[in-house]
Amino acid sequence: MTLAPGSRLGPYEIVAPLGAGGMGEVYRARDSRLGREVAVKVLPASFSNDPDRLRRFEQEARAAGILNHPNITAVHDVGTVDGAPYVVTELLEGETLRSRLAGGPLAPRRAIEYSIQIAHGLAAAHEKGIVHR
């Protein structure tokens, strides 16, 4: 489901596309209820036709929703509109790790700093019984 800027997904007004992958499309959106910008991931239509995949998505979204940690993106909402499952998270600004690594190798100290942040986030998830796949 491709959404044009200005279109709505429930209370979320789509501002611009941010990216796409095998797990769906991600958009910058405006939450009309709370007046903040968020990221909205809309899952592929195949999810709504596959009860097992949809169940796993909903289970993972609920699990992520209980996490509150500076190294984990906060989940604000999940839902379905016109058969399209979606998840709403905080909007993170800046460069992705993938694009940063494409620019060349990291300095050892920076690589260690990033690794520590990732480890802290994973540890927080594991403390809640959530395993990252």
N, C-alpha and C positions, 0 to 999 in steps of 0.2 A: 504494500500500500504506500504509494508515494504521495506526500502531502505538499501542497503549494504554500508559500508564505501567505499569511492571512487566513488560511483555513483553520478550522477548529477541530479539536479532538477533546470532546467534553469541555471542561473549563479552561483548556489550554489552547492559546492562540499560537500557531506555528509562526516563527519569525524567520528561520533559515535552516537549511540542512547542515548538519555537522559531519556526517559520515555514514557509511553503510558497510555491512559485512554479512557473514553467514547467519548472524543472529538478528538481523533486521536493519532498520534505518534509524538514525539518531538525529533529532532536531533540537535546535534552540527554540524554546517556547516561552510564552508569558503566562503565568498562572493568574487568571483573572480574579480569583478569590482572594489571594494573598498579595498580589501585586509584585511578584518576584519572577526573575528569569530562572528557568529550569531546563534540564535536558529530558527529552521524551524519546524513549526507544520504542518503536513500533515493530512488533514481531511479524515475521512473514505469515502469509495466509495459511501456509502449511501447518503452522502451530494450531490454528483453530480447527483444523481437520484431523489432528492427531491428538487424541485425548491424553495419551501418556506424556507427550512432549509438553502439552499445555499444563498438565498437572505438575510436572517437574519445574516448569517456569514459575508457576504460582507458588510452589513450595520454596524455591530458591529466593523469590522476591520477598516472601514473608520472613524467611530466615534472615536475609540481609536487612530487612526493616527493623529488626531488633538490635542491630549493631549501632553503636555510637562511638566512633573512634576517628581521630584526625587523619588516619591513613586509609580510611574506607569511605567511599562515596555514600552519602546518606540517601536512602530510599524514602521518598515522600508519599508515593501513591502507586497503586496498580489498578488496572481496570480493563474493560473491553468496550469498544465503541464500534458499532456496525460489524461485529465479528472480529475486530482487530484487537488482539491483546496488546497492552502497552504497560510500560513501567516508567515512572517519573522519578528522577534523581536530582540531587543538587547539581548545578552547572559548574563545572570546573573550567577555569580559564587557563590558558597557557599551552605549552608544547607537550605533546605526548612523548612517552618514553621511546616509542617506536621511531618517531621522527627525530628525536634527539640522537638516538643510536645511528640513524641513517647518516647523520652529519659527521660521523667518525667516532673513534674510540673515546671513551670517557677517561678522564684522569683517574688514577687509582683511588685517590681520596673521595672523589665525587661518586665513583662506583660503589664504594663502601657506604657512603651516606645514603644513596638510593637503596642499597640492599638492606640496610638497617630499617629504613622506613617501611619497605615491603615486609620484612620479617615482623615488625611490630603489628602491622595490619593483619597478617596471617595469624599471629599469636592471639590477637583479640578475637578473631573469628573462631579459632580452635577452642578458646575458652568457653564459647557459647555452643560448642558442639558442631560447628559448621566447618566442613572440609572444602577447600577450594580445589576445583578440578581444572 
